[in-house]
Amino acid sequence: MMLRRQFLQTAGAAALASTGLTRPEASGRSPALQASIKKARLLPGCCAYSYHDDLAAGRMSMEDFILKGVELGVAAVDMTVYWLKSTEPAYLAGLRHLASKNGIPFSGAACRASTVASDADARAVVLDDIKKWIAVTDRLGAPHLRIFAGALPKGDFTVAQGIDWTVEVMKPACDAAGKLGITLGLEDHDGITQRADTTLEIIRRVDSPFAGVNLDISNFVADSDEDQYRQIEACVPYATHTHIRDHFGDSHRPIDLDRVWKIFAQGGYRGYMSAEYEGDESAVTAVPKLIDRIKALCTKYSAA
């Protein structure tokens, strides 16, 4: 595996080369950026996780969250499955019907399943769990399911082993998801996928049209802010869904969301830019403000 910085620089350049575009200037829209906006389709969304405190405390139900998405004026909502009351078909059908009656689709679902497990039997259990959530996603009528790789277990294990375990689970999981037209998005979350080179190595080895990156723009571990943006840029060509926050999790520094949207537009991304708020301010007041920023940027950088 290449050195991380070298990999990111190469991957980022390759991503730009594949679009036939050059990097836009820092100010104004270059002709290349204007051309890329015609290709991009950036749609505002919201993840249920944005209201995790209210959902966990029972102050909000998943039905309430669906209606909150309508109130916020987003194009779709992402159904974090932690707070589903049930996985029974009748309950899921009720959520799907409520969303349909209110004209708001589900951009996807998000489960906790993590593929990094040193024991083969444990990996088989994870695969079964992912298949369960694929079925739930299908019943909801959603096209995408977020999964994790996770952190290495205690002991003398390597990232290379974690990659092998994840590929072993994701290949059959993607086969199962693909039969239903569902894409599995591997999130750059806590653990081995907090570096873009590892995440992209997994996706390339899984080698499925139903595998992609659930690209959380805040989650990479990086040497600097520039390294953060390079890693985001490297993953955009493989992004199948996004989670948007306004501060990096590693450094806690604010994210230049305008720059992020330029990167997605330049990469020709077509999909949802879903708010996943996790700050100190109450979600009641903070989420609408984040959504307003997302809407404005989607309008600015997308032909949708």
Buried (B, 14 or more C-beta within 10 A) or exposed (E): EEEBEEBBBEBBBEBBEEBEBEBBEEEEBBEBBEBBBEBBBBBBBBBBBBBBEBBEEEEBBBEEBBBBBBEBEBBBBBBBBBBBEEEEEEBBEBBBEBBEEEEBBBBBBBBEBBBBBBEEEBBBEBBEBBBBBBBBBBBBBBBBBBBBBBBBBEEEBEBEBBBEBBBBBBBEBBEBBBEBEBBBBBBBBBBBBBBBBBBBBBBEBBEBEBBBBBBBBBBBBBEEBEBBBBBBBBBBBBBBBBBBBBEBBBBEEEBBBEBBBBBBBBBBBBBBBBBBBBEEEEBEEBBBEBBBBBBBBBEBBBEB
